[in-house]
Structure formats: C-alpha cells, structure tokens
C-alpha cells in the first residue's frame, strides 16, 4: 500500500538519502556528474534541508510503500505578483 504524508524534521535524513539514490539515476543524462554532486551537496545536505523546512517554508512529503520510504516531494507556496 502506498501512503503519502507530510515529512517532519526526523525525516530529513531519509530525504537526503533518497535524493542521493534517486537523482543520479533520474538526471544522469541531463546533468553532468560534477554538477549533480554539487547540487546534492548544496541543497540536499541535512543542514540545508532543515533550513528549508524550518525557515524557508518548504513543505516535504514522504511517500511510503508498505511502510518503507521510497520517494519524496518538496514544494513551497509562491506569493502572487
């Protein structure tokens, strides 16, 4: 069974791990490996994720299949104008 839920601060380590597993496979033909590594290290390290969640109003969702995290999504609201 697939379940989608809001992530919490304790999930950020899992978000980081999933990003490092998913991004190289997903973007291998679009983003050069050195740039991909740079982006992951900049955006998906635990401190950055924590800042995004707690200070930048970024919302993270966790996707679980049979109780195991398999994916995530992130979004934020953009102010009109």
Steps between C-alpha positions, in 0.01 A plus 500: 500500500627848415468777757584868454552708812656825611864461595638622829851600608579139589434402135765731357776239523280274289430782253875551462560127449219470245622805307848348479352171375239643261666807344799326337272248328237756401729778380803305369427597138409861579746624760878446496617287796709776658208745489263237635734437790528874563120540505448204732768625739357853497126438509455154649737499795323470834573856614365646176189281510438600861533869406263453206239336722528722807590840354407505133148354522590203280255212544624144458287195436612144562378215284500162669429162351415232753643722772834562326596844363538481122470861383445858607371826360563858602312819427443850626234760441589792277356836584291654222664773297 
